[in-house]
Amino acid sequence: MKTLKLFIVAIIALAVSATATAQMTDHSKMSAPKTEIIKVGGNCESCKARIEKAAKIDGVTKADWNEKTKLLTLVYDPSKVRSIDVQKKIADVGHDTPKFRAEAKVYNALPSCCKYR
């Protein structure tokens, strides 16, 4: 009986300490994800794959480009990455954004179906 009581006390102590530890997390340093809509030049499914791949850098949780509207829905952690960094990466693979224009050499190397200018 004494062993059972000791076991129950140990379980309760473990539960209380686990709860206290979980509450010690500093949530003030966590930033909420930011959603942004960005116009990105492109035409087809190949463009979609290229744009989304370029946009998925560290800190980006979602990058979804719509072929019809030419809009990229970007969800990212602003404490890890900036929108301008993502737009630069997209321009580097040949697609214009409001902040960056793709270099002619890169744009001209795109497949003919991807040329939007």
C-alpha positions in Angstrom: 0.0 0.0 0.0 2.8 2.3 0.9 4.4 1.7 -2.6 1.1 2.5 -4.3 0.9 5.9 -2.4 4.5 6.7 -3.4 3.8 5.8 -7.0 0.7 8.1 -7.1 2.6 11.0 -5.5 5.3 10.5 -8.1 2.8 10.6 -11.0 1.2 13.8 -9.6 4.6 15.5 -9.2 5.6 14.6 -12.7 2.3 16.0 -14.1 2.6 19.2 -12.2 6.3 19.7 -13.3 5.4 19.0 -17.0 2.6 21.6 -16.9 4.9 24.2 -15.3 7.5 23.7 -17.9 5.1 24.0 -20.8 4.0 27.4 -19.4 7.5 28.8 -19.3 7.6 29.2 -23.1 8.1 32.9 -24.1 5.4 33.4 -26.7 6.3 37.1 -27.0 9.2 36.2 -29.2 7.1 34.2 -31.6 5.8 36.1 -34.6 2.5 35.4 -36.3 2.7 34.3 -39.9 2.1 37.0 -42.4 0.0 36.5 -45.6 0.8 38.6 -48.7 -0.5 38.6 -52.2 2.1 39.4 -54.9 1.7 39.8 -58.6 4.1 37.6 -60.5 4.5 37.4 -64.3 4.1 33.9 -65.8 1.8 31.9 -68.0 1.6 28.1 -67.4 2.1 25.1 -65.1 5.8 25.2 -65.7 5.8 28.8 -64.5 3.8 27.8 -61.5 6.2 25.1 -60.5 9.2 27.4 -61.0 7.7 30.3 -59.1 6.5 28.3 -56.1 9.9 26.4 -55.9 11.8 29.7 -55.9 9.5 31.2 -53.3 9.8 28.3 -50.8 12.8 29.6 -48.9 13.4 29.2 -45.2 10.6 31.0 -43.3 8.0 30.5 -46.1 5.2 28.1 -45.1 3.1 28.5 -48.2 3.6 29.7 -51.8 0.7 29.3 -54.2 0.7 31.0 -57.6 -2.5 31.2 -59.6 -2.1 30.8 -63.3 -5.2 32.8 -64.2 -4.9 35.8 -61.8 -1.0 35.8 -61.9 -1.1 36.3 -58.1 1.2 34.5 -55.6 -0.3 33.9 -52.1 2.7 33.9 -49.8 2.5 32.9 -46.1 5.7 33.5 -44.2 7.3 34.2 -40.9 8.4 37.9 -40.9 11.0 37.2 -38.2 12.8 34.8 -40.6 12.3 36.2 -44.1 11.1 39.3 -45.8 8.8 39.6 -48.8 11.4 41.4 -50.8 13.8 38.5 -50.3 11.2 36.1 -51.8 10.5 38.5 -54.7 14.3 38.6 -55.5 14.5 34.8 -55.6 11.5 34.7 -58.0 13.0 37.3 -60.3 16.3 35.3 -60.2 14.5 32.4 -61.9 12.9 34.7 -64.6 9.6 36.0 -63.3 8.9 39.7 -62.7 7.5 40.9 -59.4 6.5 44.4 -58.3 9.9 45.0 -56.7 12.2 43.2 -59.2 12.3 42.6 -62.9 13.9 39.4 -64.1 17.2 39.9 -66.0 16.9 39.7 -69.8 19.4 36.8 -70.0 17.4 34.7 -67.4 14.0 35.7 -68.9 15.2 34.8 -72.5 16.3 31.4 -71.3 12.7 30.5 -70.2 10.8 28.0 -72.4 8.6 29.8 -75.0 5.4 28.9 -73.2 6.7 30.8 -70.2 7.4 34.1 -71.9 4.9 36.7 -70.7 6.4 40.0 -71.7 
